[in-house]
Amino acid sequence: MTPEQQRIAIGKACGFEPFSKPESAFGSWFTPDTPKNRREWTQSTVLPDYLNDLNAMYRAENTLSEQQRSMFLYLLHGENVTDKIWNLVHTSAAQRAEAFLRALNLWNTENT
């Protein structure tokens, strides 16, 4: 997946909705907490930079269910228990973004 496709997929999984078509990570998006009956262009934003911002990925990770969290953790450190906490703590935002998308079965290798 391209970085923009990843940002869009994570944004949608976190509840962001596009203001207009075609969808772009750099276009206008409504945040998950924007009431549907109060939406206007001035309330839109660009998607968070999930692939480079650990804080954005932290917020995205908090949307995972318990089962999805288990898969996410497995994808980040695998079955190797040696140093798994170190490896988990030191994963990049991009690594977390890919694991997040794979845990939700949203990772797409087509059109990359």
Secondary structure, DSSP 8 states (H G I E B T S, - for coil): --HHHHHHHHHHHTT-EESSSS--TTS-EE-TTS-GGG--GGG-B----TTT-HHHHHHHHTT--HHHHHHHHHHHHTT--TTHHHHHHT--HHHHHHHHHHHTT----TT-
